[in-house]
Amino acid sequence: MSSKSTIQIDITKALKSKISDVDFENLTFGSTFTDHMLVCDYKNGAWQKPEIKPYAPFLMDPSSKVFHYGQAIFEGMKAFKDENDEVWLFRPDENYKRFNKSAARMAMAEVDEDIFLDGLNQLIEIDKEWVKKGLGNSLYIRPFMIATGTGVIASPSAEYRFVIILSPAKSYYSGEVKVIVAEHYSRAANGGIGAAKAAGNYAGQFYPTALANKEGFQQIIWTDDATHTKLEEAGTMNVFFRIKDTLLTAPTSDRILDGITRKSLIALAEKSGMSVEVRPVLVEELLESSKNGDLKEIFGAGTAAVVSPIKGFSYKGLYHELPIASDSFAQNLKDQLNKIQYNLAEDTFGWTVKV
């Protein structure tokens, strides 16, 4: 696939780049940003002309509805640079479609495709020197939209701001990841907004995750809100379980995000001949398979971390350590995905888009 820009954008270049001040070998995820950002406002029922301009704060009215009623959504994407200095996006059309699904669920204006995709293409072209070569290096892309209409009446906003910011990245998680299986708190509920990338979904996770951190665990495996018997997501990621030689993951629903990394790993696993089952996975099944030695791996999957192996889990105060897998499905799938993302292997799926 190839991505070419067609939309007209007002461009104001930064007077001086910050890139020489950045230590690319010691990046803290999501804390360093490139020289430019894309901004586009929705007013009077239409999207206005987008701008690319120097990354900087912008003013907001105190009564902006995002502050009072939480109309805020985002996406997470990455760009990769191959050994020929070509920059590639990974399945950006999927991010665009999911962004607008989130917008619809939150009663927000849907973003035009050319603003999202062509705007992103032009923005990365301007800041492409921030994308570094080498496995593990990437450019994290954060499109987001907030309600900027004013007034504190409880109603959807009539105005929105769509923004894309870029952040050079290395690995998201480091060290061992141990998790607690949720017994009380839930990430989302049936009929709710769990399938949208709404900002409030993530805010709601912070408190129970902080409680888990105090007990020495890095994340939580979320369970269903009604019975707490079904395993659903891990932290901010989709979650996979390897029982014997079968890879299991929960189906998407109102409660579970349709992860792009998730669906890519499923496709890679199936193409590799792995046994894959997309079905509800029960806590009881996890405990039994751990007890009898059939549980081989648990790993999270998401844009930021790609694949994050889980060392062990706790449930009702009892900790279960996972074995070290000599034939790790997690590592195998991560390697396959990375080779496609960095243009080191043929993309037979048509997932990558050249900037």
N, C-alpha and C positions, 0 to 999 in steps of 0.2 A: 504493500500500500504506500501511497505517497500523499503528503499533506501540503497543499499550496494555499497561500493567503490570498483572499479576494476582497475582504472588507477594507474600507478606508478608515484609518485610525489616525488621530492627531498624536504625533510623537514629539515629546520633549526629552532630549537626552540629558543625563546627569553631567554636570560640569567636570566632575572628577570621579573616577571609579574608586570604590572601596576595596577592590579585589586584592590589591597588594598588601592590605592590612590583615588579611584573613589567613589563619593557620589551617590549611585544609587537612592536615594530618591529625588535628585535635579539635574536631568539631563536636559541639553539643547539639544533639538533634533538635532542629526547629528553632534555633536561637540566632542564627546568622542569615541575613537576607541579601539578595542581589541588589543591583543598583536601581532596578526599575520595577514597576508594578502596572497592571492594567486596571483601569477603573471605568465603569459604565453605569450610568444612572437610569432608572425607570421612572418616568414622570408623564402625567397626562395620558396614561394608557399606552405608552410606547417607550421602547428603549432609545436612548439618545446616542449620539456619536461617541464611541469609546475613545479613551485616551490611554496612551502609555507615557508614563512620566516618572520622575525620580521617586524612589521609595521614600515615603514620609508619612507622618501622622496626618489625619484629616479631622476637621471639626464636625461635631455632632450636636444637634439640639437636645437638651436634657429630656424633652418629652418624646424623643424618637421611640417608636413602638418596639424596637428591638430590646430596649432597656426594660420595658414594662410587660410585654407579652411574649417575648422570647422567639420572635420570628427570625431565626438564623439557621442557615444550613451551610454545609461545606462538602468538599471532596478531597481525596488524597490521591495523588498521581505521582509518577516519576518519569524523568528523562534520563537516558543513558548515552554515554559516548563510547563508540567503538574504537578499535585500534587505528582506523583511518580518519579519526577526528569527525566522523559523522555522528549526529545526534538523533536519537530515536525515542519516540514515545511508545508506551505500551498500552494498547487497547483504549485510547482516549475516547472513542465513540461510546464505550460502555460507561465511562465516567460521566460523559455528557448526558446520556439517557438517564442514569441514576440520579444525577443532580436535578433534573427536571421532575423526576418522580418524587423526590424529596420536596421540591418546590410546590408541586400540586398538593401533596399531603399537608403541607404547612400553610396552604392558602396564599402562596406567594406567586409573583409573576414568573412564568417560565422564561428562561434565557434563550435568545435566538442562537441557532447553531453556529452561524458565522462569527458572532461575538465570542462565543466560548472557544470554539476550535481554531478558527482563523486568528482570533485575538491571541490565543495561547501560542500559536505558531510564531507570530510576529514578536511576541514578548521573549520567547526563548531564543529566537534568532538574534535579538539585540544583546541578550545576556548569556550567549552560548559559551563564552570563555569560563563561566562559572561551573560548567559541567566538566568534571574531571574524568579522565580515563581510568580504567582498572576496576576489577571486580570489587564490589563493596562501595564504590563511589557512585553517586547519583545526584540528580537535582530533584529535590522534593518539591512538588507543585501543590499549592493550596488555593483552589478556587473557593470563594465563599460569597454568600449573599446575606444582607441584613436589611431589616425594615427601617427605612429612614423617614417615613411619614410621621408627622407630629400629632400630638394629642393623646390624652390618656383614656379616652373612651375605649372599651374593650371590643375592638373590631380589627379586621385585617388592615394592614397598611395600604395606602394607595401609591406609595413611593418606595423604591428599593435601590440599593447599591450593590452591584456585582463587582468583585475584585479578584484578581489573581496575583498572588505573591509567590516568590521562588526562594528556596533555601537549599544550599549545598548540603549534602548529607553523606554520612558513612553508615555504620550499623546503628540500628535503633536500640536494641537490647544488648546488654553484655552480661556475661556471667551466667550462673545457673538460675533457672526460673522454677520456682515451686509455687503451687497454687492451692487455694482452698475451694472446695466445692460448696457453693452457696446453699444454705439451709433456710435462710429467712429473706434476704434481700433479693430483688429481681432487677434485671436490666430493663425489661420491657414487658408489656402485657398484651393480650389479645385485643385487637381493635385499636391499639395505641400507635405510637410512632416509632417503634423499634426498627422497622425496615427503612426508615428515612435516616439520612445522616444529618439529624437535627442536633444543634449544639447542646440542647438540654439533656439529650440522652447521655452524653459524656459527663456532664456536670453531675448527674444523678449517680454515677458510678464512683465519684471521688471519695465519698464518705465511707462506704463499705470497703473500698480498696485500701483506704488509710487504716481501717481496723485490721485488715489482713496483713498490712505491712508491719504493724505493731507486733504481730505474732510471728514475724519472720518470713512471710510469704510475699511474693512479688505481685501476684495477680489472683483473680477469682475466676473459677469456671461457673458461669451463670446457669441457673436452672429455671425451669418454667415457673411462672408466677402463681399458677393455680395449685400445683401439687408438689413442686420442687423435686420431682422425680425424673425429669428429662434434662439431659445435658445439652446446653445450647451454644454458648460462646465462651471464649476465654479472654477476659480483660476487654480490650477493644478489638479483638480479632475473632474470626471464625475458628472453630476448633475441630481437629481430626483425631481419631483414635484408631490405633492399629491393634486389632485383636486377632491373634494367630497371624495369618497373612492376608487379612481382609481390612481394608481401610474404610472406616465409618465416619460419617458426618451428618449432622442434622439437616433436614430440608429447610429451605428458606420459608419464612412466614411473616406475619405481622410483627413477630418478636425478634426475628433473626435477619440481619443484613445480608443482602445478596452480594457477597464479596466477590470482587473481580479476581483477586488472587485465588480465592476459594474455587471458583468455577474453572480457572486455568489449571490448578493442580488436579482437579477431578479429571479434566480432559487429558492431561499428561499421564496420569496414573492409568486411565483406561487404555490409552494408546500404548503404554508400556506393558500391558497385559496384567496389571495388578487387579485384584478383585476389589471393587468399590461398591459400597452400599450407602445410598443416601436415604436415611430413615431415622426415626426417633431413636436416640441412644439413652438408655436408662441408667440412673445412678446404680441401681441394683446390678446391672450388667457389668458396669465398670468395676464394682467391688468384687463380684464373683470372678471376673477374668483376671483381676489382680491377685486374688487369693490362689487361683489354680495355675498361675503362671502364663496364662494366655495373653495378657496385656503386655504388648511389646513396646508401644510408643504412644505418646500424646504430643501433639504440637499445634501451636496457633499459626494462623495464616492471615496476612494482611499486607497492605502496601508498604507501610513503614518498616516492619520487621521482616517481610517476605515470609520466612518460616522461622518459628521460634520454638525449639524443642523444650519440653517440660520435663523436669527431672523427677518430680514426684507430686503427689496430691494428698491433701488432708480432708477427712470427712468425719464429722462427729468426734473430733479430737484425736483421731487415729491417722497417723501418717503412713502413706504407702509409697515406697521408693520404686522407681521404674528401673528395669535392667538396662544395661548399655547394649544397644542394638548394633551388632557388627555389620548388618546389612540394612542400615537405616533407610526407611522409606522417606523420612523427612529430608535427609541430606540428598538422597537420590533426586527427589522432586525439585528441591531447591536448586541443585546443580543444573537440571534440565531447564528450569525456568530462567535462571540467570544467563545461560548460554543463549537463549532466544533474546532476552532483553538486551544483552550486550553485543548482539549480532555475531556471536561465536558459533552458532549453529543455524541451520536452515529453519526458517519460520514457516512450517507447513500449515499452520493454522491461520495465517494472515493477520496476526495480532499486532505486529510492529508497524509504526508509521514514521517515516523519515521526516525530520524537520527541515 
